[in-house]
């Protein structure tokens, strides 16, 4: 791995470092100082940052700058309208890009060696190299009353706090990249164990800060977070890109706020928030993708399209499909995310109870029903208990995370599953069937002896169709509970069943 004598170069336009008063330093100078301080703490040694002070008062481009690019690991470009209109600034980017391709490559593990800092919004980035246009940027500004305002403590405490948070995130990402590049301090650092890849969906502007907080925390704990680059803004291309990213992920997280979000150019005119949720639903149905939706309690929107989506998140099972709906604050969200990730880890089968030799251990049946059917399951539960089985039923009180954890714990521990299909509708049954497809990821090597569906009142066309089609593993209790209807189930359990 190539070694570099300089960690990073800051490329900027002179006009963007001019101070508003005579007794203060310019924004870029203060940015340089802050980054050097935070990055040095991350690295455990002094960060080697350099820039052209541009004492000439204009954007003079010097050959001595490009001569140093072969020894520089990372480039930071402070993007502004002036920067993109400056021939010399964009030439710095192009020269670094060209030099990087010849000395170590422009990307390391799909991470670009060029970081974009957006000090103010820009209309177009067409003058930048392709790799840089697609890289994610770091917005060092916010929108106040439809006006972009730079993150700067001079505007007030909350602007200074937002600046510090963004700087911390930037320094963390740079330090990670420098470790991978293998600068002289990085070769001796221990390699972190690879963890899950998470799709953290793009959101509307009002939740950007919360998204960045969550992204930083996940990356700090070693998780890979996608998207890691700018996504296309043509709908068909956007959809294809998101589908490809979701294929790499075991969890998707969706933040739903009062804003509708950006709308890719295309026929549906749906926002990225709506599109990503729909694509994650599709992935969850077909490949058991775990999902979380965060909709802060009381969230409403003055935008009719977004309010319709908020209502659907609350009420439409297809929109919420496969997801835990989190309505608490951001700390509740983070706790739910970490709890879900913990469950995604391969179960430690050594912790599963192993009976001592000769010990008679009761088999555990997980009888799944909705809360309205608890009384209707009494006859089934009495029969199972009399037959020598232990029985678990779902819990129905507590927050979504607690209920889901209890459900998955029962699925990990049980020997067989019976779905009590009574008052639950088709959507309820369909959701359960898809949830049960995830059983192997919960159980490790522990076999499941059987998975049955018990048909109970009320009679519906769907239930009658299951009987007519002679679906496997049905227990017909539509008329009333009968011991004879349980015969097949009992034979399977007593004979040791089979691994599904």
N, C-alpha and C positions, 0 to 999 in steps of 0.2 A: 504494500500500500504506500502510495506517495506521501511524503512528509512535506508540510508547508511551514514557512517561517513566519507567515502572517495569518491570523485567523480570519479576518474579514476586512473588506474595504467598503466605506460608505460613499455612495455616489449620489450627488444632489446638485441642484441649481443654486447658484450664489444668491439669487433674489429671495430664495426660501429660507435663508439663514439671517436675513436682516431683522434686527430687533425693533420692537415697537417704541422703546424708549432708549435713551442714551446710556442708562445705567444697568442694563440687563444684557445677557448673552442671547444670541439668536436661537431659534427653535432647534435647528440641526445640531448646534454645539451642545445644547442641553440634552438632546436625544443621545448624542455620542457619549456624553459623560454618564448618563443613566444606564445605557446599555453596557458600557464598560464595567460599571460597578456590579450590576445584576449578573451579567455573564461571568464575570470573574468569580463570583460566589458559587455559581453553578459548576464551573470548571474546577474550582479549588486552586486556581492560580490566576495570575494576571492575564486577562484577555488581550490579545494583540490586535488592536483595531487601529486602522489608519484611514485618512481621507485627505484630499487635496483642500487646503484651507482657502484656496482661490483668493489670495490676497490681491490679485490683479483687479478684482472688482468686476470681472466678467467670466464667461464660461470658456476660458482658454484651455484647450486640450493639449496635454504635454505627453511626449513619448515616454518620459520617465515613469508615467503612471502605468502604461501598458507593459512596460518592462518588468513591473512588479507583479502583474497578474498571474504569472506562472507560479509564483510563490505564495499566492493568496487562496485560501480555502473557500471563502464565501463572499458573495457580493450582496450588499443591501442597496436597493434603489429607493430613494425618497421621491415617490411619484407625486407630481403636481402638474397643472396645466403648463407652467413654464418649463418643467423638466421635459415633458413630452414634445414640446415645441423647440427644444434646444438640440441642435445638431450635435453638439459636443457631448451632451449628457447621454443621448441615445447611442452615440458612438462608444462611450465607455461601456455601456451594456453589451453592445455588439462585440467589442474587442474582448471583454471578459468571457463572453459566451464562446467566442472562437478559440481563445486560449485554453479555456476549461476543457473543451472537447479534445484538445491535444495533451492535456496534463491532468489525467484522472477522470475525465468524463464530466458532463454537465449534470448528471443525476447519479445519486448513490442510493441504491435500494428504492428506486422510484421517487426519491426526494430531490428536488431541485437545489442546486447550490446558489441559486439566485432568490433572494427574498424581496418581496414588494411591500413597501411601506406607503400607504396612501395617506398623506398628510391632509389632503383635500380631495374631493371627488374629481374624477377626470371623465371626459366625454368618451374618449376612445384610447385604446392601447395598441392600435395597429402599427405604430412605429417600433414596437418592441419585438424581440425575437419570439418565435412560436412557443418555445418552451416556457418563456416567461409570461406570455399572455395567458397560458393555461394554468399557471401556478396560482394558488390561493394567496390573496393579499391580506395585510393586516391594517384594518381601518383605524387610523389614529385621529379620527374625527367622529362626531356624533351630529345628529340632526336636531336642532332646536327651532320650533316654530317654522319648519320647512327651510331653515337656513343651516348649512354645514358649519360646525364650530370645531376647531382643533382641540384635541385633548391636551389641556394645559392647565396647571394649577393656578395660573394667573386669572382664569375665568371662574374660579371657585373650587371648593373642597371636592365636590363630587366629580368634577372634571379631572382634578389631580388624582383621585382614587381610580378613576377609569383608566387614566394614563398609566398608573403604576401596575394595574392588573394586566393591561395589554403588553407592557414592557416585560413583565414576568413571563407571560406566555411566549413572547418572541424569544427571549433569552433561553427558555427551556428548549424550544424547538431547535434553535441554533446549536445549543450544547449537545443535543441528541445527534444532530447531523455531524458535528465535529468528531464525536466519538466514532461514528461509522466511517467517516473519511479516514481517520487514523492519523490525526496530527500527533506531534511528538508526545503530548500528554495523554492522548486517547488510547494508545496501544496497550497501556497497562491497566485500563479500566475493566472491571469484570463485565462480562456479557450478561444482559438480563434475559431471563427465561421468556420465551415467546408466549404471549397470551392471546385471548380471543380478539377477533376483529369486529368492530361495532360500527353500524351505520347510524350516524348522528345527523338526522335529516335537516336540510336547510329550513329556516323558519322565517317568519316575518320580522321586520326590523325591531319591533317592540320587545322581542325575546332574544335578541342577539347577545346581549350581555350574559344572560343566563346560560345560553348555549356555549359561549366561550368559557364560562366557569366550569361547566360540566366537561367540555372537551379537554381543558387543561388538567382537570383532576383525573380523568380517565387515562390520559397520556402519561401523567405522573406515576400512575400505578402500573404502567407497562402495557396498556392496551393500545392496539392500532385503531385509529378513528378515521372513518371515511365519511364524506368525500375528502380527499387530500389534494384536490386540484379544482380549478374552475370547471364547472359543468357547462355543456353546450346550452344555448338559449333558443335553439330550434326544437320544437316539441318532440318530434320523432327521434332526434339525436339525443335529447335529454332523457327520454324514456329508456332508450337502449343503454345509455351510460349508467343510469340508476339501476337498471336490471342487472347489469354486469357487476356493479359494486355490491349489490345485495347478495349475489351468489357467493361472495367472499365472506359474508358476515353470519354470525350466529345470533345477533341481537340487533334490532333496529329501535331507535328512540325518536319519537316525534313530539315536537314542542308546538302547541297550538295556542296562539294568542289572539289579540283583537285585530291585528292586521291580516290582510288576505295573502300577502307575499307576492313575490315576482311572478309574472305570467309569461312562460315561454311562448314564442311565436308559433302558433299552430291552431288547428281547427277547434279544439275543445275549449280554449280560453280558460283553462283551469290553472290555478296557481301551483307553484312547486310544492307547497304544503299539501295540497289535495292530491296532486299526482303521486308524490312519494308515498303517501299513505296507501293509496290504491295499489301501487306496485308492491308495497310491503305486505298488504293483505293477500295478494296473489301468491307471493313467495311463501307466506305463512301457510296457506292452504295446501300448497304442493310440496313444500320442503320443510315444514315445521319450524319456520323462523320464529324465534321469540320476539315479542314486541312490547313496548311501553309507550303509552301516550300521556303526555303531561298537558293538562288543561287546568290552569290555576283556578281555584274555586271562585265563582262569581264572574268569570270572564264573559264579556259580551262584546259585540261589535256593532258599530254604526253602519258598517258595510253589509248590505243584504246578503251578498254571496258568502261572506265569512260567517255571518250569523247563522245561515243555513247549514254551513259545515259544522259549526259548534254544536248546533242542535242535533245534527246527525251523529256526531261523536258521542253524545250523551244517549241517544235513543236508537240508532240504527245498528243492529248487530253486524251487518256486513261492513260498515265503516270501522267499527271497533273490533272486528274479527281478530282473534288470536292475541289480543292485547290486554294488559292491565291498564286501567284508566287511573291515573294519579291526579288528584285534585288539590293536594296540599301545596306547601311552599317549596322553594327550590331545594331546601335541605331534605324534605320528604322525598322529592324526586331522586336526589343523589342516594339516599338510603335505599330506595326501591331498586335503583340501577345496580348497586353493589350486591343487594340481596339476590337479584336475578342472575347476575354474573356468577355468584357463588353457587347457585343451583345448577348453572350450566357446566360447572366443572365436573369432570367424570367422578361419579360417586366412589367413595372409598369402600369397596365391597368388604374389606377386612373389618369394617365397623358393623356390618350386618350381623345380627345375632346368629350364632352357630350353636346348635344344640349339642350338649355333651353326649358322648356315646351312650346309647340306651335310653336317653331322655325322650319322653313323649311330648312333642311340642305341637300345639294346636295350629292348624292352618288359619291364616287370616284372609277374610273375604272383605274386599272393599265394595260396599253396596252404594252406588252413586245414584242420587235422586235429587230433585229440587226440594226446596223447603216446604212446599205445599203437600208433598207426598210422604212426608215422614210417617204420619199415622197409617197411611195405606201400606207401608212396608212392614208393619208389625208382624203379619203372618209369616212373611218370608224370613224375617230376622229370628223369630221364635223357632222356626224349623231349622235354620242353620245353627243356631246356638244349641238346640237339642241334639243335632247331628255332631256336635263337638267342635264347631268352628268358632273362632273369634270374629267379630264383625266391626268394621269401621264404617261410619257414614260421614258425609261432608259436614263441615262447619259452615254456618251461614251468617255469623256475626263477626264484626271486625273489619278493618280496612282491606282493600283489594289485595295488597301484598301479603297480609297475614292469611287470608282465605286461600290464596293461591299456594302459598308455602305449605299449608296444612294438606291441601289436596295432593300436591306433589310428594309430600312425605308419605302419605297413605299409598300412593302409587309405587313408591320405592319399596315399601315394606310388605305389601300384600302378596298373597299367593295366587289370588284370582280376583277378577273384577266382574261385577254384575251391574249393568246399567238398568235402573228401574225406570222404564219408559212409560210414565203415566200421564200426568197433566202437562209435562214439558212438551213444547211444540217441536216442529221439525228443525227449526233453527237451533234450538237447544240441543237436540240429539246430534245434529251435524257438527256443532261446535265440540261436543264431547268426543265424537268419533275422531276428529282431527287432533284433539288434545291427547288421545290415547295412542296416536301414532308416534308420540314422543317417548313412549314408555322405555324403549331401549336406552335412551340417553339418561334416563333417571335411574335405571336399575343396574347398570353395569352388566355383570355376568349372571345375575340372579334370574332364573327362568320364571316365566308366568305360566301357571298350569292351565288357565282358561280365562276367556273373556266372553261373557254372555250378555244377552239383552233380554230382560224380563218385560213382557208386554202386559200392561195393566190398563184399567179403565182411565179415561174414556176411549171407546172404540173410534178409530179414525181410519180414513182410507189408506193412509200411509202404513199403519200397523197391519191392516188386513192384507196390503200388498206384500209386506214382508213375509207373512204366513203363506200367501199364495205362491210366492217365488221360492218358498222353502229355503229361506236364508239360513246359513249355518249358525249354530249356537243361539237359537231362540228358545225362550221359555215362555210358553203361551199361558198367561194368567188373565186373559181378557174376560173370561166368564167369572172365574173366582180362583183363589189359590187352591192348588191340588198337589199332593205329594208326588203323583205320577208325572206331573209336568217337570219335576225336578230330577227325574231319573237319569237323564243323560249327563246333567251337571254332576251328580253324585258319582256316577261311574268314572268320569274324567278325574275328579278330585281323588277318589280312592285308588285309582290306578296310577297316580303320579302325573297325569295330564301329559301335556306336550309343550315344548318351547315355541312360543309364537314369534 
